[in-house]
């Protein structure tokens, strides 16, 4: 197994890493982003996820599952164009869950599972 850290503030506090590579898969932890609104946070979270995927040796085209977590489901639609841009040609299975995040300032959390290319 390979563990990938992004240096996020909660990794040390909670005891997890950004991603784990195991058995041909990359499991990226729920990732929040920085910014003043859900769109900025979505872009920021995806940038962090992209970096973890690249360090693991894969990319968004190999993502097979994505989970979106938002405290307010009505904020999801403004993110759709960004998500379509990132995943549009290689859409993964997806789920959106409405529930609280670790801090109310976070408007979206994104978790992905990707396949390592052969």
HELIX and SHEET records of a PDB file:
HELIX    1   1 UNK A    9  UNK A   10  1                                   2    
HELIX    2   2 UNK A   11  UNK A   15  3                                   5    
HELIX    3   3 UNK A   38  UNK A   56  1                                  19    
HELIX    4   4 UNK A   60  UNK A   62  5                                   3    
HELIX    5   5 UNK A   73  UNK A   75  5                                   3    
HELIX    6   6 UNK A   77  UNK A   79  5                                   3    
HELIX    7   7 UNK A   80  UNK A   87  1                                   8    
HELIX    8   8 UNK A   88  UNK A   90  5                                   3    
SHEET    1   A 6 UNK A   2  UNK A   4  0                                        
SHEET    2   A 6 UNK A  19  UNK A  22 -1                                        
SHEET    3   A 6 UNK A  25  UNK A  32 -1                                        
SHEET    4   A 6 UNK A 109  UNK A 115 -1                                        
SHEET    5   A 6 UNK A  63  UNK A  70 -1                                        
SHEET    6   A 6 UNK A  93  UNK A  98  1                                        
END                                                                             
